[in-house]
Amino acid sequence: MDNKEVVLLKKALERQKKARKQAERILEDKSKELYDVTHHLRESNQKLENLLSEKTSELDGIFINIIDPYVVMDLQFNVINMNRSAKEFLGFDHLEKVVNLSQFIHPDFLAYTQESMSSMMEVGSLKNYRAKIILDGGVEKWIQINASLVYDKNQRPIAAQGIIRDISQETEVKRLVAEQKAQLDIIVENSPLGIVLSVDGEILKTNNTFLEMLGYNEKELKNVSFKSISQPEKVKGGIYSIDEMCAGKLDKFTEVWRFNKKDGTTIMGKTMMSAIHDDHRKTDYQVAIIEDISHQLEADRKLKASENRLSALISNLQTGVLLEDENGKVALTNQMFCNIFNIKNTPKNLIGVDCEESEKENKKLFKNPDNFVTRIEEILAKKEPVLADELEMLDGRVLARDFIPIDNDGDYKGHLWAYHDITISKNYRKNLEAQREKYGSIIANMNLGLVEVDNDDIIQMVNQSFCNMSGYESKYLIGKVASKVVRFKDGGIIEKKNKNRLGGISESYEVEVVDKNDNVKHWLISGAPRYDDTGSVIGSIGIHLDITDQKELELQKERLLKDLENSNQGLQEYAHIVSHDLKSPLRSISALATWLSDDYKDVLDESGRQNLDLMQEKVASMDKLIHGILEYSTANSSALDDSKVNLNEVITDIGETIYIPEHVKLVIPKPLPTIMADRIKVHQVFQNIIGNAVVHIEREEGLVEVLCKDDGEFWQFTISDNGVGIPEEYHKKIFDIFQSIGNNERSTGIGLSIVKKIVDRYQGNVWVDSAVGEGTQFHFTIKKHHN
């Protein structure tokens, strides 16, 4: 219910109160008059009997003394006499014509009139007869009659006399009051607002809307105080407005109250309360009208938050924004607008400024100031959207201006100006156009074949290189289906790749094609989807590289690798055969030397025995050399059998199996890790290095240490000794095959070369740090994850 309806209801209530008081006064006055008339009738009755019997003319004098219409009729409703007031009210004179009063009775009241006459005949009088009559001209009147019978000397009723009172206005007032009350009841019960009548803050009556609003029934809220089911959102000075109203200090107020619903939830209600006083200004009632504004408050909160976000967005936009109202005044702007036009004032202080004056002031910033103003006038005259209207400024900047009219259901509400500094983008577009021309020329002349097709694989563009690769001219290729013009050996792969392109997948792949001259070629294709401005796939771009020559080289390489693999396999087999064939005669020579020594030791002199011993040493050296060559040939060919290897156990095994002089100690200062490696290969690496170290120590106390360091991706191992050292010129050579230091006949020159091969297989490095007479440190690394 809006404020206008509330005012109408209040006015209707005031009218009803006034009408009721007026009716009560009229009833009091008329009751007194009726009493006087009745008393007067009793006195006149006796006179009438005498007057009737004597038929005197003195009766008129009595009628003159009665103010209200007074009528005497016989028992058939014929008028016998009437006073002046009756003549004026009924509109006829009984002396001029005979009149029957039944003709004035409204048809709706004929039965009621008959019943009233019967009652009067029984009791002798009639009180408060109310009926509607129709006078001459069709005028309808409501009347009230108090009447009594007139008796003759024998106490027989011979006539009836009565006073007529016009109650048309009173009846109309009552009808209007009843109608207004009914209307008010309908309005109250069907009002979308909650309406509550209370006494001293305790609820007396409510409408259904308020009950539904809180979820209670009428009985549950009867005599419940407002304060027990509600709480004002704001209480001034700790005093409740309703308490002030009940104390007579406040006539009306409007506040937002939080009401407690029956289910435990709350609603926010806009509460408008008015006090109803009696004549002594004592508060009798309070009428409250409650509007549920929970959703409105939530909407207001969201709207406020939205406005704040919008305001923050506009304030931080990199676009100069000017909102102009329908009167040409600034309604909103932002800091970027001020920056663009070098305005020192703040956006807030610009609100309300006349835009026309601002335009005249800002026109001096542009190369063509007059055109700046006239263009604005032209745009405002048309009131049509304008986008990207370019403006050149004196300082070299270029602005793009947008104009957006704001229309609210045909009602013009102003317009929005948006200014963008497009200096960089404009220069970029110029550069881009130059670059496009440049790269267009490059594409046309590059050695890579370029093809653009749509989603149906129809060729849209090709460059000259593609034409050369395929053997077709561009005018033949444009508009053709690419997969049908270019003959692919595997046609299915192109169909699959085109589907991938529609799915946004970019990829590279090799294909075999047959050109126009039936030559088989190998192409490397790099395909990517082509998008439009909305991000939808509209085709694909393919870059083609003729790799026929490279493919031939790869095939040759594969053949060579296979030949090399076969050669290596043959060499390994040959090494095994040679080692076996060489070791067999060596073993025979060793046996013969042994037999000669055993059989002729008594015959041979010292020189002969030394020669036989020298022969045995040379045979042993030859055996070691053959064994070393075999190990070297298989060091990087046999498969690695990786497993967990405890290096502490490996070093212990080496110490127990190789010859270590008594003056030399092999130690592990800190425990070594367990690594993933081929146990045999790792054992061979450590054994070859440690074996070299222990035999080249000439000090009284020799020391060989095995150390380890975690180096991230690698394990780094160091085998340090305090031996004779290695000259610097041998630091790299010692890892080559058959390279040894000095004339040590016990060394084959193969051991460290085997170490390097094995370390290489584990993607590590091996090197040496040494100085003559100070000792040697062999270092090597093994990758932790070497597969």
C-alpha positions in Angstrom: 0.0 0.0 0.0 1.5 3.4 -1.0 1.2 6.7 1.0 -1.7 7.9 -1.2 -3.9 4.9 -0.2 -3.0 5.4 3.5 -4.1 9.0 3.3 -7.4 8.0 1.7 -8.0 5.4 4.5 -7.3 8.0 7.2 -9.7 10.5 5.5 -12.4 7.7 5.3 -12.0 6.9 9.0 -12.3 10.6 9.9 -15.5 11.0 7.8 -16.9 7.9 9.5 -16.2 9.3 13.0 -17.7 12.6 12.1 -20.8 11.0 10.5 -21.3 8.8 13.6 -21.1 11.8 16.0 -23.5 13.7 13.8 -25.9 10.8 13.6 -25.8 10.5 17.4 -26.6 14.2 17.8 -29.5 13.9 15.4 -30.8 10.8 17.1 -30.7 12.6 20.5 -32.4 15.7 19.1 -35.0 13.7 17.3 -35.7 11.4 20.3 -36.4 14.5 22.4 -38.6 15.9 19.6 -40.4 12.5 19.4 -41.0 12.5 23.1 -42.4 16.0 22.9 -44.5 15.1 19.9 -45.9 12.0 21.7 -46.8 14.1 24.7 -48.3 16.6 22.4 -50.3 13.9 20.6 -51.7 12.6 23.8 -53.0 16.1 24.6 -54.2 16.5 21.0 -56.0 13.1 20.9 -58.7 14.2 23.2 -59.1 17.4 21.3 -59.3 15.5 18.0 -62.1 13.4 19.3 -64.1 16.4 20.1 -63.1 18.1 16.9 -64.0 15.1 14.8 -67.3 14.7 16.3 -68.1 18.4 16.1 -66.3 18.8 12.7 -65.0 22.2 13.7 -62.4 24.2 11.9 -60.3 24.8 15.0 -58.1 21.8 14.2 -56.0 23.9 11.8 -54.7 25.9 14.7 -53.4 22.9 16.4 -51.6 21.7 13.2 -49.9 25.1 13.0 -48.1 24.4 16.3 -46.4 21.2 14.9 -43.1 21.9 13.1 -42.6 18.4 11.5 -44.9 17.2 8.8 -48.1 16.0 10.5 -50.8 13.9 8.8 -54.1 12.5 9.8 -55.5 9.7 7.6 -58.3 7.2 7.8 -57.7 3.5 8.1 -57.7 3.2 4.2 -54.7 5.7 3.9 -56.9 8.5 2.7 -55.7 11.9 4.0 -58.1 13.6 6.4 -55.9 16.5 7.4 -52.3 17.7 7.3 -50.3 20.7 8.4 -48.3 23.1 6.3 -45.0 21.2 6.8 -46.7 18.0 5.5 -48.1 19.9 2.5 -44.6 21.2 1.6 -42.9 17.9 2.1 -45.4 15.7 0.3 -46.1 18.3 -2.4 -49.9 18.4 -2.4 -52.9 20.0 -0.5 -55.6 17.6 0.7 -58.1 20.4 0.4 -57.6 20.5 -3.3 -57.8 16.8 -4.1 -58.3 13.5 -2.4 -55.0 11.7 -1.8 -54.3 8.2 -0.7 -50.9 7.9 1.0 -50.4 4.3 -0.2 -49.5 5.6 -3.6 -46.3 7.1 -2.2 -45.0 3.9 -0.7 -42.1 2.3 -2.6 -42.9 -1.1 -4.0 -40.1 -2.7 -2.0 -41.8 -1.6 1.3 -45.5 -2.5 0.6 -45.4 -5.7 2.6 -43.4 -4.0 5.4 -46.1 -1.2 5.5 -48.9 -3.7 5.7 -47.2 -5.5 8.6 -46.6 -2.2 10.4 -50.3 -1.2 10.0 -51.4 -4.5 11.4 -49.1 -4.1 14.4 -50.4 -0.6 15.0 -54.0 -1.8 14.9 -53.1 -4.3 17.6 -51.1 -2.1 20.0 -52.5 1.3 19.0 -49.2 2.9 18.0 -46.3 2.6 15.6 -42.7 3.6 16.4 -39.8 4.1 14.1 -41.4 3.0 10.9 -38.7 3.5 8.3 -39.5 3.2 4.6 -38.7 4.7 1.2 -41.4 6.8 -0.5 -41.7 8.2 -4.1 -43.0 11.8 -4.4 -44.1 13.6 -7.4 -41.4 13.8 -10.1 -40.0 10.5 -9.0 -38.1 11.9 -6.1 -37.2 9.2 -3.6 -37.1 10.0 0.1 -36.4 8.0 3.3 -38.9 8.7 6.1 -39.4 7.8 9.7 -42.9 7.8 11.1 -44.1 7.7 14.7 -47.9 7.3 14.7 -50.9 6.3 16.8 -54.6 5.4 16.3 -57.4 7.9 16.8 -60.5 6.5 18.6 -64.1 7.7 18.7 -66.1 8.0 21.9 -66.7 4.3 21.9 -63.0 3.6 21.7 -63.1 2.3 18.2 -60.2 3.2 15.9 -61.4 5.6 13.2 -58.2 7.2 12.0 -54.4 7.3 12.4 -52.2 10.3 13.1 -48.4 10.5 12.7 -45.4 12.7 12.4 -43.2 12.3 9.4 -39.4 12.9 9.6 -37.2 13.1 6.5 -34.2 10.8 7.2 -32.9 10.6 3.7 -29.6 12.4 4.5 -29.1 10.4 7.6 -29.8 7.1 5.8 -27.4 8.1 3.0 -24.7 8.9 5.6 -25.2 5.5 7.3 -25.1 3.8 3.9 -22.0 5.6 2.9 -20.4 4.8 6.3 -21.3 1.2 6.0 -20.0 1.0 2.5 -16.8 2.8 3.4 -16.4 0.4 6.4 -16.9 -2.6 4.1 -14.4 -1.2 1.6 -12.0 -0.4 4.3 -12.2 -4.0 5.6 -11.6 -5.3 2.1 -8.6 -3.0 1.7 -7.2 -3.9 5.1 -7.6 -7.7 4.6 -6.3 -7.7 1.0 -3.5 -5.2 1.6 0.0 -6.4 0.7 1.1 -4.5 3.8 0.8 -5.8 7.3 -1.7 -3.7 9.4 -1.8 -3.9 13.2 -4.1 -2.3 15.7 -2.6 -2.1 19.2 -3.4 -0.6 22.6 -0.4 0.6 24.7 1.9 -1.3 22.4 0.0 -4.6 22.8 -1.5 -6.1 19.6 -5.3 -6.1 19.5 -6.0 -7.0 15.9 -4.0 -7.7 12.7 -4.7 -8.4 9.1 -3.9 -11.7 7.3 -0.9 -10.2 5.6 0.9 -9.5 8.9 0.0 -13.0 10.2 1.4 -14.6 7.0 4.4 -12.3 7.2 5.4 -13.7 10.6 3.9 -17.2 10.4 1.6 -16.8 13.5 -2.2 -17.1 13.7 -4.4 -14.4 15.2 -4.8 -16.1 18.6 -1.0 -16.4 19.1 -0.5 -12.6 18.5 -3.5 -11.5 20.6 -2.3 -9.2 23.5 1.4 -9.8 22.5 3.5 -6.6 22.8 5.4 -5.2 19.8 8.6 -5.2 21.7 8.5 -8.9 22.3 8.4 -9.7 18.6 10.5 -6.9 17.1 13.5 -4.7 17.6 14.1 -1.3 15.9 17.3 -1.3 13.8 18.3 2.0 15.3 17.3 3.2 18.8 17.9 6.9 19.5 19.3 7.4 23.0 18.1 4.0 24.2 14.5 5.2 24.0 12.0 3.3 21.9 9.7 5.4 19.7 6.7 3.2 20.6 7.2 3.9 24.3 7.2 7.7 23.5 4.0 7.2 21.5 2.2 5.3 24.3 3.3 8.1 26.6 1.6 10.7 24.3 4.9 12.3 23.3 4.9 11.1 19.7 2.0 11.1 17.2 3.6 9.1 14.4 7.0 7.7 13.3 8.5 5.6 10.5 11.3 3.2 11.4 12.8 0.0 10.1 12.2 -2.9 12.6 13.5 -6.4 12.6 10.6 -8.8 13.3 11.0 -12.3 14.7 9.1 -15.0 12.8 7.6 -18.0 14.4 10.2 -20.3 12.6 13.1 -18.4 14.3 14.1 -16.4 11.2 13.7 -12.6 10.9 12.5 -10.1 8.4 13.1 -6.4 8.0 9.9 -4.4 8.1 9.4 -0.7 7.3 7.1 0.3 10.2 4.8 3.3 9.9 2.9 3.9 13.2 0.3 6.5 14.0 -1.5 7.3 17.3 -5.3 7.8 17.6 -6.3 10.2 20.4 -9.5 11.2 22.0 -10.5 14.8 22.7 -8.3 14.9 25.7 -5.2 13.9 23.8 -5.1 10.6 25.6 -3.7 7.8 23.4 -6.3 5.1 22.8 -4.9 3.1 19.9 -1.8 2.7 17.7 -2.2 1.8 14.1 0.9 0.2 12.5 1.5 -0.4 8.8 4.4 -2.8 8.2 6.0 -3.4 4.8 8.4 -6.4 4.4 11.5 -4.8 2.9 13.9 -7.7 3.4 14.2 -8.3 -0.3 14.4 -4.6 -1.0 17.2 -4.1 1.6 19.1 -7.0 0.1 18.5 -5.6 -3.4 19.6 -2.2 -2.2 22.7 -3.8 -0.6 23.5 -5.6 -3.9 22.8 -2.5 -5.9 25.1 -0.4 -3.6 27.8 -3.0 -3.9 27.3 -3.0 -7.7 27.4 0.8 -7.8 30.6 0.7 -5.8 32.2 -1.9 -8.1 31.0 0.1 -11.1 32.4 3.3 -9.7 35.7 1.6 -8.9 35.8 0.1 -12.4 35.1 3.4 -14.0 37.7 5.2 -11.8 40.4 2.7 -12.7 39.5 2.3 -16.4 42.3 3.2 -18.9 39.6 4.9 -20.9 38.5 8.5 -20.3 34.8 8.4 -19.4 32.4 11.3 -19.4 28.7 10.8 -18.6 26.6 13.8 -19.6 23.0 14.2 -18.5 20.1 15.4 -20.6 20.8 19.0 -19.6 24.4 18.9 -20.8 25.9 18.7 -17.3 28.7 16.4 -16.2 27.1 13.5 -14.3 30.2 11.3 -13.9 33.8 11.2 -15.1 37.0 9.5 -14.1 40.7 10.4 -13.5 41.8 9.1 -16.9 39.5 11.7 -18.6 41.1 14.4 -16.5 44.6 13.1 -17.5 43.8 13.0 -21.2 42.6 16.6 -21.3 45.1 17.9 -18.6 42.4 18.8 -16.2 43.7 19.7 -12.8 40.4 19.4 -11.1 39.3 16.1 -9.5 36.5 14.0 -11.2 34.2 14.6 -8.1 34.5 18.4 -8.5 33.6 18.2 -12.2 30.1 16.9 -11.5 27.6 19.5 -12.5 30.0 21.4 -14.8 28.5 22.6 -18.1 29.9 20.4 -20.9 29.6 23.0 -23.6 31.9 25.4 -21.8 34.3 22.5 -21.2 34.3 21.6 -24.9 35.2 25.2 -25.8 38.1 25.2 -23.3 39.4 21.8 -24.4 39.3 22.4 -28.2 42.7 24.2 -28.1 44.3 20.8 -27.4 43.4 19.5 -30.9 45.0 20.1 -34.3 41.6 21.2 -35.7 39.8 22.9 -32.8 36.8 24.1 -34.7 36.2 20.7 -36.1 36.3 19.2 -32.6 33.4 21.4 -31.5 31.3 21.1 -34.7 31.7 17.3 -34.7 30.3 17.2 -31.2 27.4 19.3 -32.2 26.8 17.0 -35.2 26.9 13.9 -33.1 24.5 15.4 -30.4 22.1 16.4 -33.1 21.8 12.9 -34.5 21.9 11.1 -31.1 23.1 7.9 -32.8 26.0 5.7 -31.5 29.4 6.6 -32.9 32.4 4.3 -32.4 36.2 5.0 -32.9 35.9 8.6 -34.0 39.5 9.6 -34.4 40.9 12.9 -33.1 44.5 14.2 -33.6 45.9 16.3 -30.7 48.6 19.0 -30.9 51.0 17.0 -28.8 51.0 14.1 -31.3 48.5 11.9 -29.5 45.6 10.3 -31.3 42.3 9.7 -29.5 39.5 7.4 -30.5 36.1 8.7 -29.3 32.9 6.7 -28.7 29.5 8.2 -28.3 26.7 6.1 -26.7 23.2 7.7 -26.2 21.3 6.6 -23.1 17.6 6.0 -23.8 15.1 4.8 -21.1 11.9 3.6 -22.9 12.0 6.5 -25.3 13.0 9.0 -22.6 16.4 10.5 -23.5 18.6 10.4 -20.3 21.9 11.8 -21.6 24.9 10.2 -23.3 28.3 8.6 -22.6 31.6 9.8 -24.1 34.6 7.4 -24.0 38.0 8.6 -25.1 40.8 6.1 -25.8 44.5 7.0 -26.4 45.2 5.0 -29.5 48.5 6.6 -30.3 50.5 3.4 -29.7 48.0 1.1 -31.3 47.7 3.4 -34.4 51.4 3.4 -34.8 51.4 -0.3 -34.2 48.8 -0.8 -36.9 51.0 1.1 -39.3 54.0 -0.9 -38.4 51.8 -4.1 -38.5 50.7 -3.2 -42.0 54.3 -2.7 -43.1 55.3 -5.9 -41.4 52.4 -7.7 -43.1 53.6 -6.5 -46.5 57.2 -7.6 -45.5 56.2 -11.0 -44.3 53.8 -11.5 -47.2 56.8 -11.0 -49.5 58.8 -13.4 -47.3 56.1 -16.1 -47.3 55.7 -15.8 -51.1 59.4 -16.4 -51.6 60.4 -18.6 -48.8 61.6 -22.2 -49.4 58.8 -23.7 -47.2 55.6 -24.5 -48.9 52.6 -22.7 -47.3 49.0 -23.7 -47.7 45.8 -22.4 -46.2 42.6 -24.5 -46.3 39.1 -24.0 -44.8 37.2 -26.5 -42.7 36.2 -28.5 -45.9 39.9 -28.8 -46.9 39.4 -26.4 -49.8 42.6 -24.5 -50.6 42.4 -20.8 -50.0 46.0 -19.7 -50.5 49.4 -21.2 -51.5 52.8 -19.8 -52.0 55.3 -20.3 -54.8 57.4 -22.8 -52.9 54.4 -25.1 -52.5 53.7 -24.9 -56.2 57.3 -25.9 -56.9 57.1 -28.8 -54.4 53.8 -30.1 -55.8 54.4 -29.3 -59.5 51.1 -27.4 -59.8 50.4 -23.7 -60.5 48.6 -21.7 -57.8 45.6 -20.9 -60.1 45.1 -24.6 -60.5 45.3 -25.3 -56.7 43.1 -22.4 -55.4 39.5 -23.7 -54.7 40.5 -27.4 -55.0 40.3 -30.0 -52.2 43.9 -30.3 -51.0 43.7 -34.0 -50.2 42.4 -34.8 -53.7 44.9 -32.7 -55.6 48.0 -33.8 -53.7 48.3 -37.6 -53.8 49.3 -39.0 -50.4 50.4 -42.6 -50.1 48.5 -42.9 -46.9 45.3 -40.9 -47.5 43.9 -41.8 -44.1 46.5 -39.8 -42.2 45.4 -36.5 -43.8 41.7 -37.1 -42.9 42.8 -37.8 -39.3 45.0 -34.7 -39.1 42.2 -32.5 -40.5 39.9 -33.7 -37.7 42.6 -32.9 -35.2 42.8 -29.4 -36.6 39.1 -28.9 -36.1 39.7 -29.8 -32.5 42.3 -27.1 -32.1 45.4 -29.5 -32.2 48.7 -28.4 -33.7 51.2 -31.1 -34.7 54.0 -32.1 -37.1 54.2 -35.3 -39.1 55.9 -36.9 -42.1 54.1 -38.0 -45.2 55.0 -39.6 -48.5 53.5 -37.9 -51.6 53.5 -38.3 -55.3 54.0 -35.0 -57.2 52.6 -34.1 -60.6 55.5 -35.9 -62.3 54.8 -39.1 -60.3 58.0 -38.6 -58.2 57.8 -40.0 -54.7 58.8 -37.3 -52.2 59.0 -37.1 -48.4 57.4 -34.0 -46.8 57.5 -32.8 -43.2 54.2 -31.0 -42.5 53.6 -28.7 -39.6 49.8 -28.1 -39.3 48.0 -25.6 -37.0 44.3 -24.5 -36.8 43.3 -21.1 -38.2 40.9 -19.0 -36.0 38.6 -16.1 -36.7 38.1 -13.1 -34.4 35.6 -15.0 -32.2 38.1 -17.8 -31.6 36.3 -20.3 -33.8 38.3 -22.7 -36.0 37.8 -21.7 -39.7 40.4 -23.9 -41.3 44.1 -24.7 -41.0 47.6 -23.6 -42.1 50.2 -26.1 -43.2 53.9 -25.5 -43.6 55.6 -28.1 -45.8 59.2 -28.9 -46.0 60.6 -31.2 -48.7 62.9 -33.6 -46.7 63.4 -36.1 -49.6 67.2 -35.6 -49.6 67.4 -35.8 -45.8 65.3 -38.9 -45.8 67.7 -40.5 -48.3 70.6 -39.6 -46.0 68.7 -41.1 -43.0 68.1 -44.3 -44.9 71.8 -44.4 -45.8 72.7 -43.7 -42.1 70.4 -46.6 -41.0 72.1 -48.9 -43.5 75.6 -47.8 -42.3 74.5 -48.2 -38.6 73.3 -51.7 -39.4 76.5 -52.5 -41.2 78.5 -51.0 -38.2 76.5 -53.0 -35.8 77.1 -56.2 -37.8 80.8 -55.2 -38.0 81.0 -54.7 -34.2 79.3 -58.0 -33.6 81.8 -59.6 -35.9 84.7 -57.9 -34.2 83.4 -59.1 -30.8 83.1 -62.6 -32.1 86.6 -62.2 -33.6 88.0 -61.0 -30.3 86.6 -64.0 -28.5 88.0 -66.3 -31.2 91.4 -64.6 -31.3 91.7 -64.6 -27.5 90.8 -68.3 -27.4 93.2 -69.1 -30.3 96.0 -67.0 -28.8 95.6 -68.3 -25.3 95.8 -72.0 -26.4 99.4 -71.8 -27.8 100.4 -69.6 -24.8 99.2 -72.3 -22.4 101.2 -74.8 -24.5 104.4 -72.6 -24.3 103.9 -72.2 -20.6 103.5 -76.0 -20.2 106.6 -76.6 -22.3 108.6 -74.1 -20.3 107.5 -75.7 -17.1 108.4 -79.2 -18.4 111.9 -78.0 -19.5 112.4 -76.5 -16.1 111.3 -79.6 -14.3 113.1 -82.1 -16.6 116.4 -80.2 -17.2 116.8 -78.1 -14.0 119.9 -80.2 -13.1 121.3 -79.9 -16.6 120.6 -76.2 -17.2 122.9 -73.6 -15.8 121.8 -70.4 -14.1 121.4 -68.5 -17.3 119.2 -71.2 -18.8 117.0 -71.3 -15.8 116.6 -67.5 -15.9 115.6 -67.6 -19.5 112.9 -70.2 -18.7 111.6 -68.0 -15.9 111.7 -65.0 -18.2 109.7 -67.0 -20.8 107.1 -67.8 -18.1 106.8 -64.0 -17.3 106.4 -63.1 -20.9 103.7 -65.7 -21.3 101.8 -64.3 -18.3 102.1 -60.8 -19.6 100.8 -62.0 -23.0 97.9 -63.7 -21.2 97.0 -60.5 -19.3 97.2 -58.5 -22.5 94.8 -60.9 -24.4 92.4 -60.8 -21.4 92.5 -57.0 -21.3 91.8 -56.7 -25.0 88.7 -59.0 -24.5 87.4 -57.0 -21.6 88.0 -53.7 -23.6 86.1 -55.1 -26.6 83.0 -56.0 -24.4 83.1 -53.0 -22.0 80.4 -51.1 -23.9 78.6 -53.8 -25.8 77.2 -56.2 -23.2 73.9 -55.1 -21.6 73.9 -53.5 -18.2 72.3 -55.6 -15.5 71.4 -52.9 -13.0 70.6 -53.8 -9.4 71.2 -52.4 -5.9 75.0 -52.5 -5.3 76.4 -52.0 -1.8 79.8 -50.4 -2.6 81.2 -51.2 0.8 80.9 -54.9 0.0 82.4 -54.3 -3.4 85.6 -52.6 -1.9 85.9 -55.4 0.7 85.7 -58.1 -2.1 88.4 -56.2 -4.1 90.7 -56.0 -1.0 90.4 -59.8 -0.6 90.9 -60.8 -4.2 93.7 -58.5 -5.6 97.3 -58.5 -4.5 97.9 -55.6 -2.0 101.5 -55.2 -0.6 101.8 -55.5 3.2 102.9 -51.9 3.6 99.7 -50.6 1.9 96.3 -50.1 3.5 93.0 -49.9 1.7 90.5 -47.9 3.8 86.9 -46.4 3.5 86.9 -43.3 5.7 83.1 -42.9 5.5 80.5 -45.6 4.5 79.8 -45.7 0.8 76.2 -45.6 -0.6 74.2 -48.3 -2.2 73.6 -47.4 -5.9 71.7 -48.8 -8.9 74.3 -50.2 -11.3 75.7 -53.4 -12.9 77.7 -55.0 -10.1 80.3 -56.6 -12.4 81.0 -53.4 -14.3 81.3 -51.3 -11.1 83.5 -53.9 -9.5 85.7 -53.8 -12.6 86.0 -49.9 -12.4 87.0 -49.9 -8.7 89.3 -52.9 -9.1 91.2 -51.4 -12.1 91.8 -48.1 -10.3 92.6 -49.6 -6.9 94.9 -52.2 -8.5 96.9 -49.5 -10.2 97.1 -47.5 -7.0 98.4 -50.2 -4.6 101.3 -51.3 -6.8 102.7 -47.7 -7.3 103.3 -46.8 -3.7 107.0 -46.8 -2.7 106.6 -45.2 0.8 107.0 -47.2 3.9 103.4 -46.7 4.8 101.1 -46.7 1.8 97.5 -45.5 2.0 94.6 -45.9 -0.5 91.3 -44.2 0.4 87.9 -44.7 -1.3 85.7 -41.6 -0.9 82.2 -40.6 -2.2 80.2 -37.3 -2.5 76.5 -36.7 -3.5 76.6 -34.3 -6.4 72.9 -34.0 -7.1 72.3 -36.0 -10.3 75.6 -37.9 -9.9 77.6 -39.9 -7.4 81.2 -38.6 -7.4 83.9 -41.1 -6.3 87.5 -40.4 -5.5 90.3 -43.1 -5.0 93.2 -41.3 -3.4 96.7 -42.8 -2.9 100.1 -41.5 -1.6 102.1 -43.2 -4.3 104.7 -41.9 -6.7 102.2 -39.7 -8.6 101.7 -39.3 -12.4 103.4 -36.7 -14.5 101.0 -34.1 -15.9 101.6 -35.0 -19.6 100.1 -38.4 -18.9 96.9 -37.2 -17.1 94.8 -37.6 -20.3 96.8 -40.2 -22.2 96.4 -42.9 -19.4 92.7 -43.4 -20.4 93.7 -44.3 -23.9 94.2 -48.0 -24.8 97.7 -49.4 -24.5 99.0 -46.2 -22.8 100.9 -46.8 -19.6 103.4 -44.8 -17.5 107.1 -45.6 -17.7 108.4 -49.1 -18.4 106.3 -51.0 -16.0 106.0 -54.4 -17.6 103.2 -55.4 -15.3 100.9 -52.8 -16.9 99.0 -53.6 -20.1 97.8 -50.1 -20.7 94.2 -51.3 -21.0 92.7 -51.1 -17.4 92.0 -47.3 -17.3 90.7 -47.3 -20.9 88.1 -49.9 -19.7 87.3 -47.7 -16.7 86.6 -44.8 -19.1 84.3 -46.9 -21.3 82.3 -48.1 -18.3 82.0 -44.6 -16.8 80.9 -43.3 -20.2 78.0 -45.8 -20.2 76.8 -44.4 -16.9 76.9 -40.8 -18.5 79.8 -39.8 -16.2 83.3 -38.4 -16.4 86.7 -39.7 -15.2 89.7 -37.6 -14.6 92.9 -37.5 -12.5 94.6 -35.0 -10.2 98.3 -35.9 -9.5 101.7 -34.5 -8.9 104.9 -36.5 -9.0 106.0 -37.7 -5.6 102.8 -36.4 -3.9 100.2 -39.0 -4.8 97.3 -39.4 -7.1 93.5 -38.9 -6.9 91.3 -40.7 -9.5 87.8 -39.1 -9.8 84.8 -40.5 -11.7 81.1 -39.9 -11.6 78.1 -42.1 -12.2 74.6 -40.7 -13.0 72.0 -41.8 -10.5 69.2 -42.2 -13.0 71.2 -43.2 -16.1 68.6 -45.1 -18.2 
